[in-house]
């Protein structure tokens, strides 16, 4: 199906303040479709964004009728969304829609593991997160009346995208009811020595420098009424921040996107973000570098 190019006329009324002007929602007709639609609509409305609802699979009148009934029930406003039906490889089809329509955020759902209080990102979702040029939100537990994002945890690691990631996460919190804003630096511990006498070695000076750097970033970011905290957590990157998220009962974990050009060591050993995928401690927002800063304070 040919997709009309809506990058400019579809969003003319929106300002340039929000980094999320157009949101794509991956929908499936199995599972919690109503909850996914309601949750995604609330997020898009809070961000001031329009929506593209994308279903990858064969079109049928039965599906269309079910979707239309739900859109009416959930009070989707005409002119604020459009529906795209695509066939083919799920990843390629979704990313095609996102690329052609200049989508800023793709929302998809994580699947709950049967009989376990945890979530798993399937192979399709993992591939989307790796390949997408847009930012991606994985929702672990969609609800019709959600209260997500009250406690937000952001990675404050050493990376060129950290400043933008913190900035964008702060915008998200301001728009969607954030109450606590935690910036976490992971303090990697390396075991050295023989197996009987292992010593934990930590570069404390570097960690403190990162924390101070994050505090400097925060001094230029509008965090609204959120209570801001900076923390350092010891452990393997990915595992340490996941543990912190679970400890404080966070609603959202925000990370910067992983570079596509991973080196050979990253391919041999599990990359940090793979631990996040394995645990999915809460909703996960992956920020892509294409976004522009949205919350930086401006001087008068």
Secondary structure, 3 states (H helix, E strand, C coil): CCCCCCCCHHHCCCCCCCCCCEEEEECCCCCCHHHHHHHHHHHHHHHCCEEEEEEECCCCHHHHHHHHHHHHHCCCCCCCEEEEEECCCHHHHHHHHHHHCCCCEEEEECEECCCCCCEECCHHHHHHHHHCCCEEEEECCCCCCCCCCCEEEEECCCCCCHHHHHHHHHHHHHHCCCCEEEEEEEECCEEECCCCCCEEECCHHHHHHHHHHHHHHHCCECCCCCEEEEEEEECCCCHHHHHHHHHHCCCEEEEECCCCCCCHHHHHCCCHHHHHHHHCCCEEEEECCCCCCCCECCCC
